């Protein structure tokens, strides 16, 4: 399933907003937080998780590896540990290309 695009740029995202963007349950995000040390959301005064842009990028990377490419959690951890920066760049490029593809398909349909 494709990732849902954000409508506007924000500094912080709630767990519900992030779950909706990735089309997963909030419980899965909490589980990934325990499994992957690169996910470290802050908590507000009420104890609710608030995710920054970097957390969102890391979650998208984990989502791509686990849900789209079929990695096991251990395999994804190892891949991220070995190639974190390169994977983030590649993931962002893939996301951009998907966006371009969607735009081209919409243009094709309008012709």
C-alpha positions, 0 to 999 in steps of 0.5 A, a space after each residue: 500500500 502506498 504511503 499517504 502524503 502529508 498535507 502540510 509541514 509540521 514540527 511534531 506529529 502525533 502517533 495517530 498522524 504517523 500511523 495514518 501516514 504509514 497506514 499501520 496501527 499505532 501499536 505497531 509504531 510502539 512495537 517498532 520503537 522498542 525494536 529499533 533504537 533509531 526511533 526515539 520519539 519525545 513525550 509531551 507532558 501528558 506522556 503522548 509520543 510526539 514524532 519529529 521529522 527525523 523519526 518520521 524518516 526512520 519510520 518510513 525506512 523501517 516500513 519500506 524494509 519490513 512491509 514493502 521489501 519483506 525483511 525480517 525485523 532482525 534483517 532490517 536492524 542489521 541492514 539499518 545498522 550497516 547502511 543507515 545513511 545510504 538507505 535513508 537517501 535511497 528511501 527518499 529517492 524512492 518516495 520522490 519517484 513514487 510521487 512523480 509516477 502518481 503525478 504522471 498517471 494523473 496527467 495521463 488520465 486527464 488526457 
